[in-house]
Amino acid sequence: MSRLVNERFDRRFADLMAMGRAQLPALAPQWTDHNAHDPGITLMELLAWVAEAQLYAVGHTRRDERAAYAALLSLVPGGTQPARGLLWPDAQDPRSPAATFAQSVVIPADAVIHVVNADAPAFHPDGKVLWIPGDVQSITTRLAEGRVLDHTRVNAREGPAFQPFGERARPRDVLAIDFECRGDGGVFPPKRDDAQGAYWTLGVRASTPLVAGDTRNAPLAATLVTDTGRYPIAIVSDTTDGLLRTGALTLDLSAVPASPKRFTLELVAPRGLARAPRVLRIAPNVLPIVQGREIAREVHTVNATTDWRFQLDVPGLRFNSGDALVRIDVVEPSGQSTWQRCDDLATQGPADKVYALDLAADRITFGNGVNGRAPPEQAQVLAWYSVSDGAQGSVARNRKWHVQGFGEVFGVNPDAVAGGAGPDDWRAQRRESRRRAREDHALVSADDILGAALKLPLLDVARAWIVPPNATGPRTGTVTLVAMRGLRAGEEAARLPESRRWLDAIRRRLLARMPLGTRLMVVGPRYATFVVQATLEADAGRNVDDLQRNVMEILRKRLATTGPSARPPGVPVSRSDIAGWMRAVDGVARVVALQLVRDPGGNVASVAVARDGLPRLDAANSTIDVRRPGQGGAP
């Protein structure tokens, strides 16, 4: 474990006392007796003694103690991190395997993958893959109320983005993908046993870029539908986080009894999604790749009787916390056995088959016969481990790739292959520990809660504020957070964008970081929706259509609910406000007629807004009639 603390401080008891006495005139000017007999000085001496003891203890922590302190901040040892990416079938290449192969292929996990005409860096699939050549016949969304949305053409063009579960992503909204295999053998290869442990992949290009996804709890469920029945299939991993980001779904088809040639894959969100995904493309047979390679049976011969050590031949040891770093087997006359890693050989007995691993030097050290067993001289030691090139394994986007067993070109990577990194040194770990101690704390203050809400990934929280407690109402101890979902450019929600599922998702993520006993309520703004009906007179020579657009644009800007010029909550909108904004538009001569209409409520002089609410202009139903001079109209 790398060192996570500073060198022990040079401060001693006398230094701490001198520092304390120097602060007394400024902090306590009435305290004038700083001699040893004063009880306050005695208390300072006690605190200085405790501080010196603590500084000494921090400067002399053991390795396991430092590791435990680091684990409290989720800092754990790790090796090089490999670059990862997705290889998509090349629709522009008529010679690509996706267009020419007619039989399913199993790609082993150790298949060699690299950029065409470049042997390095080397990659391999992220697991054993079942590759099924064929074509997507249609992609449709079946909404809960019975409507069907066809995305087949827009998916083939890779844009514009479409919503695979509709605008609301409810539990009964279904995404249906009709797929037809090219070969008569159907989904599985001729020898189905070859596909044991191999998974089919479905790639997703979302409006959110390729980032590390959460593969633990896929919010989706999948069903494969054939002519003979419906078969629930397991989603082994989901790096798309419910189609919200670019990634891949890994599907286990082993529950399908036959080998259908044509089938429909149905995806649903059983509990709904907090936010409706927006997708550019969905395609089968997208290959997740990982940079690096496996080193197997690396042979070393013991040439010393005690404290024998050797260096791993290939640098760049790759592992995550909890992974088995290196497997070491020792071949002796009595047979081959696997030895275990230990943190400290000095704590081991003479018969213990253990070794120590120096992560910084990639060095294996064995015992001396007293502290850990010593392997016999001339015995063979076999090592298995994984390596990667770290940051050097990154590859730019739109490169052509070769996959072992697939001829010249397998596909392309529309997104960069990235994420590789070298192991953090102790300085980087110390910086990260300080950052986490400073930022990853409990949400206590209003600023803590607001900052955490705005940083929630994938939920698009555009604005948030805490409702101050009512001075006249009862104090319940509940913190009320008002959250607003951001809308994309040109998007105007036909219904309120803050769904109950979206608000509940925010509450679940924030509540886990709040002190025990704190109650949190997350609500959307109470919108005061209104319609503007106006008749304007334009200056001579002005284009009335352009003027109409300009007036509507200034209304949207003045009534913006998010962004730098967002309107503060609780502020009403009056007819005189709207009229003044319209008259300020270049080219508007006068406001002939103006009405603000609430439903219910009818024509009103002012739109009242609750203290946790915002005015909301219904632009779709508002009418701005711009007339040329002399056309007449209401006085």
N, C-alpha and C positions, 0 to 999 in steps of 0.2 A: 504494500500500500504506500503510495507516495505521501510525502510529508505535507500536512495540511495546516500546520501552525507556524508562526514566526519562530525564529530563534528565541530562546528564552530572554526575557528582558534583562537589561543590566541594572535595573532598579533594585535597591536593597532597602532594608528597614529605615536606615538613616536618610536615604534619598526621599522616600515617601513621606517621612515626617517633615523634612525641610519643605517639600512641596505643599503639604497641608498648612504649615505655619505661615507660608508666604501668602496663602489665600485668605487668612483670617481677617486682616485689616479691611479688605474689600467686602467680604461676605458678612462679617460680624464686627462692625466698628466698635460696638459697646464692650466687646470682649477684649480686655487689655492685659490680663494676667496670663502669659503664655509659658509659665514655668512648669516644671515637672509635677509639682504638688497639685495643680489645678485638675479637678475631675474631668474637664473637657479634654485636656491634654492626655489624660490616662485613656479616655475613650479613643482618641486619635491613635495612640500607640497600639491599642488592641486591633483597630482596623488595619493599621499598617502591617502588623504582624500577620494577620489573616491574609492580606493582599500579597505579601511576600511569599507566604506558603503556597498560595494558589498559583502565582506566577511560576514558582519553582516546579509545581506539579504539572502545569501545562507544558513547560519546557522539557519534561522528562517522561511524557506519556509513552507507553509501549505501543508496538505496532497494532496489536489487536484493539487497544483503546482508541487509537486514532481512526482505525477503520470503523469502529462502532460510532464514534462521533460523526464521521463523514456520512454513515448510513442514515443518521437522523435527518440529514439534509438531502437524502436520496442520491448521494455521491458514492458510486461503487466502482471498483476497478474494471477497466475494459481495455481491450486491445484495439487494433486498427478497425475502423468501421468501413465496410465495403460500399462502393457505389451501387445503386440500384436503378432499374429502369424497365421500360416496357417495349417489346418489339411487336409492331403491328404488321399485318399482311399488307404488301404493297399493291394497292388496287390499280396503279398505273403500269405495272409490269405484267404483261401477259404470260411471261415465263416463270412467274413466282410459284412456289409450291401450292399456295392457296388457290391458284387457277388451274394447276395441272395435276395435282395428286388426286387419286380417286379412292384411296384406302386410308383408314385411320392409322396413325403412327403413335407409338409410345416414345416420348423423348425422355431418356434417363436423366437422373439428377446430376450425373457427372459428365453430361455431354459438353463438349468444348464449343464455346461461342466467342466470336471476335468480329471486329469490323473487317469488311472485305478489304483485302490487300494490306492488312495490318494484323500481325499475330499477337500483338500486345496492345492494351491489357487484355487478359483472358477472362472470360465470364463463363457462367454455367446457369442452368435453369434454377429457379427458386423452388425446387421440388420436382418430383416425377410428374410429367405432364401427358395427358391424353389429348392428342391433336387430331381433330375431326375435320377433314376437308368438306366444304359445302358452302351453301349460300343462304343468306338471310332473305326469306321471301317477303316478310312484312314485319313491321314493328308498330304496334298499336297500343293505345291506352283505353281501357274500359273503365269509365268512371262509375261511381256507386249509383248515380241516378240513371244510368243506362246509356249515356252518350259515349260514342267511340271516336277517338282522335287518332288519325293515321299519321305516323311520323316517318314512313318508309323513305320518301323522297328526300326530306330534309336530313335524315340520318345519312343517306348515301352521299349527299353534298357536303357533309360535315359542317353544317351551319345553315341558318342561324340556330341558336340554342333553342331546344324544346324542353318541355316539362314532362318527364316520363310518367309521373303520377298525378298530372294535372296541377292546378293552381293551389290545391289544399293538401294533397298527399294524405288522404284519409285511409283508415284501415281497409276499406273495401275497394279502393282503387287498384287496378291490376295493370301491370305492364306485361304485354304478351309479345313474345318473339317467336315467329314461325321460322323454323330452320329445316333445310333439306340437305341430307348428305349427298355427296357426289357419287359415291360408290354404292353398289347394291348390298354390300356387307353391312351398311348402316353405321351405327355409333361406334361399335367396338371392332378391334382388329380380328383377323381370322382366329387367332388363339386368344380367347378372352382372358385366360390366366395371365397373359403378358401385361394386361391393363390393371392387374391387382396393385392397389396403392397409387395409381395414376389419376390425376384430376383434370377435368376440363376447365378452361379459363374463359372468362368473358371480360373484355376490356371496356373501360368507360373513359371517355374524354369529357370532363366536366368543365364548367366555366371557372371553377377553382383549379389552380395549377396543381401539378404533381408534387405532393408532399407526403411525408410519412403518415400513414393512416393507422387507425385502430382496428386490429384484426381480431380482437378478443370477443366482442359482442356485436355481431352483425345485426342491424335492426330489420333486416329483410328475411323473408322466407321464400323458398323456391319450390315449384312443382313442375314436373315434366309430364306433359299430356301427350298420349299416343292414341292410336285407334283402339287399343285394347284396354286402356285404363289411365288413371292418374296416379303418379308416384311422387310422393314428397322426397326431395333430395336435400342432402345436407350442404350448407355453405361452410366450407372448411375455413376459409379466411375471406375477409372483405376489407381491402385497403381503400375502398371508395367511401367508407363510412356512410353507407346507405345512398350511394350514387351522388353524394354531395361534393366529392373531389375526384380528380383523375386517379385511376388505379385499376384494380382487377378484382373480380369475384372468382374464387376458386370453388368449383362445384364437384361433389362426389356423386357420380352416376352409377355407383355399384348397386343401388337399390332397384334399378331398372332391369326387369327379368329378361327381356329379349334384347335385340339389337335393332331398334327401329331406324328406318331410313328417313322418315319425316316425323317431326315432333314440334310441339309448342312449349316453350319455356315461359312459365308464369312467375312473375316476381311481385310480391306484395309486402307491405309494411304492416304486420299484424296489429301494432299499436299506433300506427300513423307515424309521420315524421314531423319533427319540430319545424322544419323549413322545407318547402318544395324544392327538389333538385332541379337544376338546369343543366342539360347535357348537350354536347356538340355531336357526339358519336358514340354508338354502342356496336361492338364487333366481337365475334367469337374468335377463339384461337390466338388471342394476344398472349405473348410469352413473357412472363416476368423473369428478369435476369438479375444475377448477383455477381459482382466482380470478385475474382479470387479463384483459388483452387485448393484442392485437398492434397495433402502430402501423406502418403501411405507407406508404411514399412520402411521408414528411413533407418538405415542400419549404422550402428556404431559399435565398436569393439572395446571392451573394458581393458585398459592397459595400466591400471594401478590397483593396489590392494585396498587403499583407504581414501576417502574424500575424493573419489573419482568424479569428474564432471566433463560435460561436453556441450558444445554450442549447436543449436539447431541450424541446419544447413541453409534454410530459407528464411529470411527476415520477414517481418510484417505479421506477427501472430494475430489472428483474428478471433475475437470472442466477445460476448456480452456477459454481463453479470449473471452468474448461475450456470453458465455453460461449462462443460468439461473442456479445459484448456488444451491439454495434451494427454494422449494416452501413451503410457510407457509399458512395454512388455519386455521382460528379461528372459532370455533362453538359456537355461542351465542344463547340466546333464540330467537332472531330475525331471525336466520338462519346462514348458513355457508358462509364465504367470504374469498377471498384470499387477504392477506396483501402484500405490496410491500417493497422491501429492499431499504434503504437509506444509504448514506455515513455518515451522521451526524444527530443524533436525535435533536441536539440543534437548527437546522434550520427548524424544522417541527412545524406545528400547532397542537392545541389540538384535532382536529377532524381527523387528518391524520392517516390512517391505515397503519403504517409503522413499520419496525423493522431494527435493525442494526446487522450485522454479523461480528464477530471477526474471521478472517480467521486463525490466529495463534492458537486460542484456540477452534475453532469450537463451538462458543457460540453465541446464539441468545439473543438479548436484546430488550425489548419493551419500549415504552415511559412512561412518568409519568403523563399523562393527560394534561400537559402544552406543553411540547415538545414531540409531538407524542401521539396518543391515547393510553390509558392503557386498555388492555383487561380485561373484568370483572372477578372477582375472581370466581374460580371453573369452568371457561370455559375450553373447551378442545382445545388444539392446535395440529394440525396434520402437520407433516413434511415429505416431499418427497425430496430425494437427492441421489446422486451416490457416491460410494466409491470404492477405489482400494487399493491394498497392495503396490503400488509403485514398487520399485526395488525388493521387496520380492516376486513379482509375476512372476519372470523369471523362465522358465523351459528349461532344456537342450534338445538337439535334440534327435530324434529317441525314443520318448516315445509313448506308446499306450494310447489312449484317449477314454473316455466314454462320449457320448452325450445323453442327456435325450430323451428317446423314441426309441433308437437304440440298445438295448441289451447290451452285454458286451463290445465289442470293436468297435468303429466307424472308427478309422484310426490312422495315425501317423503324427508326425511333423518332416520332414527331416531337417528343419532348426530350430534353437533355437527360443523359444518364448522370446522376449526381448523388450526393450524400456521403461520398467517401471522406474519411478523416483519419488522421493518425492518432495514436493514443495520447491523451492529455498528459502533460508533465505536471509536476507538483505545483508549479506556479499557476497554470491554467485551472487546476482543481481548486487552489486556494481562492482565486478570483471568483470562480463559480460558487464556492461555498459562501463567500461574503455576499454575493448578489442574492443568493437564495435566502440567507439569513435576513437580508434587508427587505426583500420583496415578497417572498413566499411565506407570509405570515397570516395570522387569523384576520378576518375582515371585521374590524371593530368600529372604525369611524365611518361616516358617510362617504368620505373621499375614498376609503378602502373599497367599499362596496361598489361605488360608481366606476372606479378604475378597473376592478375585476370584471364587471359586467361588460364594459366596452371592449375588453380584451378576449372575451370568450370566442373560441374559434368556430367558424362555420355557421354561427347563428346570426351574423349581420346585425348586431346591435349598433344602431347608428346614433342613438341618443338615449340618455337616462338621467333621472333625477330622483332625489328622495323627497317625499311629501313631508313637510314639517308637521309636527303634531298639532292638533287642534287645541287652541288655548282654552276653550270652554268645554271641550269634550273630555271623556274619561281617558286616563293614561293606561293603555293596555300593554305597553312594552313591545308592540309590534312595529317593525320597520317596514314601511311601504315603499317599494321601488317601482317607479314608472319607467317602462322600457319601450323603445320604439324600434321597429325593424326598418332597415334601410331598403329603399327601392332603387333599382338600377336606372340608368339614364333612359328617359323616355317611358318608363313604366309607371303606370298609375293604377293602383289596385282598385278593382271594382268593388271589393268588400274590404273590411278592416284588415290590414296586413298582420296585426298582432293576434294570432290564433291562440287558443287556450293551450294547445300542445307546445307552442313556441314559448309561451310564458312559463309553463311548468318546467320546460327544459332549462331555462335560465335559473329558476328557483332551485332545482335539484343540484346544479353545479355550484351555485354560490353557497347554499346552506351547508355543504360539507366543509366549508372553510370558516364558518362563523362560530363564535363561542357557544358552548353548550347552554341551552336554555333560551337562546335568542330566537325570536319568531320573525320570519320573513314572509312578506306578501309581495308578489310580483304581479303587476297589473299593467294593462295598456292605457294610454291616454283616453280620457273621456272626450271624444271628438264632438264638436258642435258643427255638424255638417249643414251647409247652406248653399243656395244657388244665387248667382248674380244675374239679373235681367236688366240690361242697360241699353240705352239709345244714345249714341254720341254723334256730334257733328264735327266733320273734319275740316281742316284748313283747305283753302282752295289749292287744287293741283296735287293733293296727296292721294296715294293709292289706298283705297279703303280696305282692301284685303290685307295689305302689309300692316296697316294701322290696327286692324282687328287682332292680328297675331301679336303685335307689340303690346297691346293693352292686356291681352290674356297672359303674356309672358311676365309683365310687371306685377300682375295680381299673384301669379304663382310665386314670384320672387319675394314679394312682401309677406305672403302667407306661408312661406316655407317652414316646414316643421323640423327639418334637419339641416345640417350644414353650418357654415360660419355665421350666416345671417338668420339663423333659426329664431322664430318668434318665441318669446318666453311664455311659459304656461300661465293660464288664468287671465290673460289679457283679452277683453272683448273686442269685437270689430263693429264699428259703427258705419252708418251710411255715409257720413261725412268723411271717414277715413278712405273708403273706397272711391268716393268722388274725387278727393284730393289726389290720390294716386293716379286716377285716370287723367285728370287735367294736366298732370305733370308730364305725361307722355308727349313727346314732340309730335306735333301734327294734330292734336286734339284741340278743337276750338272751344267746345263747351260740352257739358253733360246735359243732354236734353231730358232724359228720364232715367231713374235708377231705382231698383227694388232689390231688397235682400229677402229671400224667401226661405223659411224653415219648414221642415216637414217632420212632425206637425208644427203648427204655429202660424203658418202663412207669412204674409208680408210683415216685416219687423223693421224698426228703426235701428236696432243694434242687436248683434248676436252675442248673447251672454255665454260665457265660458267658465266652466268649473275650475277651481283652483288647481286641480291636477289634470286639466284638460287643455285642448288646443282647438282653434278654429280650423275647419277642413272645407276647402272650396271644392264643390262638386263641379269640376270643369266640364265634364262630359254633358251635363244637363244645363250648364249656364249658357246664356245667349248674349253676345255683344254685337249690337247692330250699329254699324258705322255708316252714316249718311253724308252725302256731299252737301255743300252749302246750298241753301235754297230748296231742299227737298221737303222741308216742313217737318212736322212732328209735334209731339206734346210740348207745351210751353214750359 
